[in-house]
């Protein structure tokens, strides 16, 4: 082979690798490149050890109901997965029903806008995003409603990423993010004109505790909406396949334990909320939310190849392959949960803090 052929072959391979990693890599939004994958606030040399510590949590099931243990466990999880989520999924770490004729991005935005429409806030109101992640929903909601949104996340790295995105989007005047535990929020009583949580309170060891905190910081008469992860009426606890699916979802998504759909409203009432509306947004006529996971199997495989190569080259931290493989397997459990109908990530409950609280 002459030198020109070698040069052309090398250029073709280099161009293909660049396209595969940097152009094709992100499945939805290019907020993060594969070459920038990290362990969040965890140093690169400790990513693999932190992954092993994460899995050890499930070997001590009695600790799952211990509230003081769970925040560190969830924080570790999001340090491990935030970059991978943002690179391969986008800036909104949640699902949405598929909409005919709409892209995943548009369906996600409409799902987020519906949340703020339900709590009936107006321009200038101050609202709370409970478990905001890197702030994808926050920015969509602030742009749609012109409300001032304050997000809280337990993960310091997510705070940093959210603030970067807020500034890039020109929404930092409307969006703020604080690092904190939503079981002990650093806000005074009766602070917010409304609140929402999108697939976030599932990380609380006891739902009653986070609902009580949200109730405390809301103004009397304010509305709160949550999209909850639940087992549905189709889940049979004696069915071994059902149990395997639910446990797979719990292990792969840092969940202390999935709750039954039947428990959500009762928990809200117990802390003082009036339940205005309750509906599973995953039910027909909604199109399957898990279709995105099915269609993304090629992307998962492609991304896993990229992660494996980058880890072998020392560009991605050691342990990133293990984390990505965990998420790959979890996607299958989530798909099975959707196919069987035993799991929903969008059981919607709309609540109001009674006005008579104002005294």
C-alpha distance (Angstrom), angle and dihedral (degrees) to the residues before:
residue distance angle dihedral
X1 . . .
X2 3.82 . .
X3 3.80 123.9 .
X4 3.80 93.7 -101.3
X5 3.80 91.7 54.9
X6 3.81 90.5 48.0
X7 3.79 91.0 49.8
X8 3.81 92.2 48.7
X9 3.80 92.1 46.9
X10 3.81 91.5 48.9
X11 3.80 92.0 47.1
X12 3.80 90.7 49.2
X13 3.81 92.2 50.4
X14 3.81 92.2 46.3
X15 3.80 91.5 48.0
X16 3.79 91.3 47.6
X17 3.79 92.1 50.2
X18 3.82 91.3 49.0
X19 3.82 91.0 49.5
X20 3.81 91.9 46.3
X21 3.80 95.3 49.3
X22 3.79 106.8 29.1
X23 3.80 105.2 25.6
X24 3.79 106.4 28.6
X25 3.81 95.7 30.4
X26 3.81 101.2 83.1
X27 3.79 107.9 73.2
X28 3.80 96.4 -158.2
X29 3.78 118.8 -5.4
X30 3.77 129.0 18.7
X31 3.80 97.1 -134.3
X32 3.78 90.7 123.3
X33 3.79 132.7 29.2
X34 3.79 125.0 -142.6
X35 3.79 90.8 -119.9
X36 3.83 89.3 59.4
X37 3.81 96.8 56.0
X38 3.79 111.9 134.6
X39 3.78 142.9 159.1
X40 3.78 93.2 -100.5
X41 3.80 108.6 -127.6
X42 3.82 90.1 -7.3
X43 3.81 113.9 96.9
X44 3.80 114.6 -114.5
X45 3.79 94.4 -111.8
X46 3.83 91.6 55.2
X47 3.81 99.6 48.3
X48 3.80 94.9 94.7
X49 3.82 92.8 47.2
X50 3.80 90.4 48.6
X51 3.80 90.0 51.4
X52 3.81 89.7 53.6
X53 3.81 90.1 48.7
X54 3.80 89.6 51.2
X55 3.80 91.4 55.6
X56 3.80 92.1 45.0
X57 3.80 88.0 64.9
X58 3.79 89.7 71.4
X59 3.79 91.2 52.5
X60 3.82 88.0 64.5
X61 3.82 101.8 52.4
X62 3.81 94.6 169.7
X63 3.80 88.9 66.9
X64 3.79 92.4 57.6
X65 3.80 90.5 80.6
X66 3.80 92.3 47.5
X67 3.78 105.2 102.1
X68 3.79 96.4 -156.7
X69 3.82 91.3 57.7
X70 3.80 97.6 49.8
X71 3.85 101.5 66.0
X72 3.81 92.7 59.3
X73 3.80 89.4 45.6
X74 3.83 92.4 51.9
X75 3.81 91.6 43.1
X76 3.81 90.2 53.8
X77 3.80 90.9 48.9
X78 3.80 93.3 53.7
X79 3.78 92.6 46.0
X80 3.79 87.2 56.1
X81 3.80 99.3 43.9
X82 3.82 108.5 28.3
X83 3.80 96.9 89.8
X84 3.80 92.2 43.3
X85 3.81 91.7 49.2
X86 3.78 92.5 48.2
X87 3.79 93.7 45.8
X88 3.79 97.7 45.4
X89 3.83 103.8 26.6
X90 3.79 111.3 22.2
X91 3.79 138.4 -112.2
X92 3.81 95.6 -58.5
X93 3.80 109.0 76.3
X94 3.80 97.5 -158.5
X95 3.80 144.8 75.0
X96 3.78 131.3 -107.0
X97 3.80 135.1 -170.7
X98 3.79 113.7 -88.7
X99 3.80 111.3 -109.0
X100 3.83 121.7 -153.1
X101 3.79 110.3 -111.3
X102 3.81 93.0 8.5
X103 3.79 128.5 107.9
X104 3.81 120.5 -125.2
X105 3.79 88.0 -106.1
X106 3.80 93.1 54.1
X107 3.81 92.6 44.6
X108 3.80 89.6 51.3
X109 3.81 92.6 50.2
X110 3.81 93.1 48.9
X111 3.81 90.5 48.6
X112 3.80 89.3 53.6
X113 3.80 94.4 45.2
X114 3.80 90.0 51.9
X115 3.81 89.4 59.9
X116 3.79 93.4 58.3
X117 3.80 92.5 41.2
X118 3.81 88.7 56.3
X119 3.81 93.0 56.0
X120 3.82 90.6 51.4
X121 3.78 98.5 -136.8
X122 3.78 123.3 165.9
X123 3.78 134.7 -146.6
X124 3.78 111.1 -65.4
X125 3.80 96.0 21.5
X126 3.80 117.5 132.2
X127 3.79 113.3 -125.0
X128 3.79 135.7 176.6
X129 3.81 128.5 -127.5
X130 3.81 105.0 -156.7
X131 3.80 107.4 -151.5
X132 3.81 98.3 2.8
X133 3.82 101.1 -179.9
X134 3.82 110.4 -166.6
X135 3.79 89.6 -22.2
X136 3.80 106.9 -104.2
X137 3.83 93.5 139.6
X138 3.80 91.2 41.0
X139 3.78 92.8 58.7
X140 3.80 94.0 45.0
X141 3.81 90.6 48.9
X142 3.81 95.0 45.5
X143 3.79 91.4 48.7
X144 3.82 92.1 47.4
X145 3.82 98.9 43.7
X146 3.83 103.3 23.0
X147 3.80 86.5 -136.2
X148 3.80 120.5 143.1
X149 3.79 106.8 -106.7
X150 3.80 124.6 -158.6
X151 3.78 114.3 -168.5
X152 3.78 127.4 -162.9
X153 3.80 126.0 -160.2
X154 3.77 130.5 166.1
X155 3.79 91.8 -138.4
X156 3.81 117.0 87.6
X157 3.80 92.6 -160.6
X158 3.81 90.6 56.6
X159 3.81 89.6 52.3
X160 3.80 88.8 55.9
X161 3.81 93.2 47.5
X162 3.82 93.1 45.9
X163 3.80 92.6 52.1
X164 3.80 91.0 50.0
X165 3.81 90.9 51.2
X166 3.81 92.7 44.6
X167 3.78 90.8 54.9
X168 3.81 93.8 45.3
X169 3.80 89.8 51.1
X170 3.81 91.9 49.5
X171 3.80 90.4 -120.6
X172 3.80 101.0 110.7
X173 3.82 89.6 108.7
X174 3.82 89.2 61.2
X175 3.81 100.7 32.6
X176 3.79 129.2 62.0
X177 3.80 129.7 171.7
X178 3.79 130.3 -157.8
X179 3.79 130.2 -171.5
X180 3.78 111.8 -125.3
X181 3.78 149.6 114.1
X182 3.80 112.5 -87.9
X183 3.80 88.1 -145.4
X184 3.83 88.7 64.8
X185 3.79 106.5 25.1
X186 3.83 119.5 -169.0
X187 3.81 94.0 -131.2
X188 3.82 130.4 105.9
X189 3.80 121.6 -113.7
X190 3.82 117.2 -81.6
X191 3.82 94.9 15.9
X192 3.81 106.3 134.1
X193 3.81 134.6 63.9
X194 3.80 90.5 -150.9
X195 3.79 143.1 -14.3
X196 3.78 141.0 -154.1
X197 3.79 138.5 -175.5
X198 3.78 123.4 -163.0
X199 3.81 113.3 -158.9
X200 3.82 91.5 -37.7
X201 3.81 110.6 104.1
X202 3.81 89.1 66.0
X203 3.82 85.0 84.7
X204 3.81 92.5 64.6
X205 3.82 113.5 101.6
X206 3.82 88.3 -140.5
X207 3.77 120.2 24.2
X208 3.80 91.5 -153.5
X209 3.80 90.9 65.4
X210 3.80 96.6 55.2
X211 3.82 93.0 41.3
X212 3.83 89.3 52.3
X213 3.81 90.5 52.9
X214 3.81 92.4 48.7
X215 3.81 89.4 48.3
X216 3.81 89.9 52.1
X217 3.81 96.7 52.9
X218 3.82 95.9 44.0
X219 3.78 121.4 93.8
X220 3.82 115.7 -117.0
X221 3.80 109.6 -85.3
X222 3.82 93.1 22.3
X223 3.81 122.0 133.8
X224 3.79 129.0 -128.3
X225 3.80 126.5 -166.3
X226 3.79 127.5 -170.1
X227 3.80 134.2 -174.5
X228 3.80 102.8 -149.4
X229 3.80 132.7 -162.3
X230 3.81 106.9 -129.2
X231 3.75 145.8 158.7
X232 3.80 109.2 -113.3
X233 3.80 133.2 -137.0
X234 3.82 87.6 -88.8
X235 3.81 92.9 65.2
X236 3.81 112.8 105.9
X237 3.79 113.4 -165.5
X238 3.82 91.2 -156.4
X239 3.81 91.6 56.5
X240 3.82 107.9 96.8
X241 3.81 93.4 -156.2
X242 3.80 91.2 52.4
X243 3.80 91.1 49.4
X244 3.82 91.6 48.9
X245 3.82 91.4 52.1
X246 3.79 94.8 48.4
X247 3.80 93.3 45.4
X248 3.81 89.4 49.2
X249 3.81 90.1 54.1
X250 3.80 91.5 47.4
X251 3.81 94.2 50.0
X252 3.79 94.5 45.8
X253 3.81 96.5 46.2
X254 3.83 104.6 40.8
X255 3.80 95.1 -109.6
X256 3.81 120.7 160.6
X257 3.81 86.5 -151.9
X258 3.80 136.1 -37.9
X259 3.80 116.4 -108.2
X260 3.78 130.1 -138.3
X261 3.79 117.7 -105.6
X262 3.82 87.1 -124.2
X263 3.82 92.4 64.8
X264 3.80 99.7 55.9
X265 3.81 102.0 78.3
X266 3.80 93.0 40.7
X267 3.80 90.1 53.8
X268 3.81 91.6 50.1
X269 3.81 91.4 50.4
X270 3.78 91.5 47.1
X271 3.83 92.5 62.5
X272 3.82 92.5 46.2
X273 3.80 105.7 -90.7
X274 3.79 123.5 138.3
X275 3.80 108.9 -134.0
X276 3.81 108.6 -130.9
X277 3.80 100.0 174.6
X278 3.79 139.4 -6.8
X279 3.79 127.4 -171.9
X280 3.78 139.1 148.0
X281 3.80 103.7 -119.8
X282 3.80 89.5 -162.2
X283 3.80 92.3 67.1
X284 3.83 121.5 99.8
X285 2.97 135.9 -52.6
X286 3.81 79.6 45.3
X287 3.80 112.6 93.0
X288 3.84 116.3 -121.4
X289 3.80 112.4 -72.7
X290 3.83 90.0 -156.7
X291 3.82 94.4 62.0
X292 3.79 87.5 90.2
X293 3.80 89.2 60.3
X294 3.80 92.2 49.6
X295 3.79 93.3 48.6
X296 3.79 90.3 45.9
X297 3.81 96.7 60.2
X298 3.80 92.3 100.5
X299 3.80 89.2 48.9
X300 3.82 90.6 50.7
X301 3.79 91.1 51.5
X302 3.80 92.1 46.2
X303 3.79 92.2 47.6
X304 3.80 91.1 48.0
X305 3.80 90.0 55.4
X306 3.80 89.4 50.3
X307 3.81 92.7 48.7
X308 3.81 91.7 47.7
X309 3.82 92.1 51.5
X310 3.81 93.7 45.2
X311 3.80 91.4 48.3
X312 3.81 91.8 49.2
X313 3.81 89.3 51.2
X314 3.80 91.2 49.8
X315 3.82 93.2 -116.5
X316 3.81 94.4 112.3
X317 3.84 118.1 46.3
X318 3.77 118.9 -94.5
X319 3.77 106.5 -97.5
X320 3.82 95.7 38.0
X321 3.80 89.7 106.2
X322 3.81 90.4 56.0
X323 3.80 91.6 49.8
X324 3.79 92.8 48.4
X325 3.79 91.5 47.8
X326 3.81 89.3 52.1
X327 3.81 90.2 53.3
X328 3.81 90.8 46.0
X329 3.81 90.2 55.5
X330 3.80 91.8 43.5
X331 3.80 90.1 55.4
X332 3.80 87.8 59.5
X333 3.82 92.2 51.0
X334 3.80 90.3 48.7
X335 3.81 90.5 50.2
X336 3.80 90.8 50.2
X337 3.79 89.4 48.3
X338 3.78 89.6 54.6
X339 3.81 95.3 43.0
X340 3.80 92.7 51.4
X341 3.80 92.6 41.8
X342 3.81 92.8 -131.0
X343 3.81 94.9 117.4
X344 3.79 134.9 49.3
X345 3.83 127.5 -178.0
X346 3.80 93.8 -166.8
X347 3.77 111.8 53.5
X348 3.81 98.1 152.6
X349 3.79 122.7 -147.4
X350 3.81 122.7 178.7
X351 3.81 116.3 -162.6
X352 3.78 138.2 178.4
X353 3.80 129.6 -149.9
X354 3.84 104.0 -131.9
X355 3.80 115.8 -108.9
X356 3.79 92.3 -133.9
X357 3.81 87.4 74.0
X358 3.80 86.0 80.2
X359 3.81 105.7 93.3
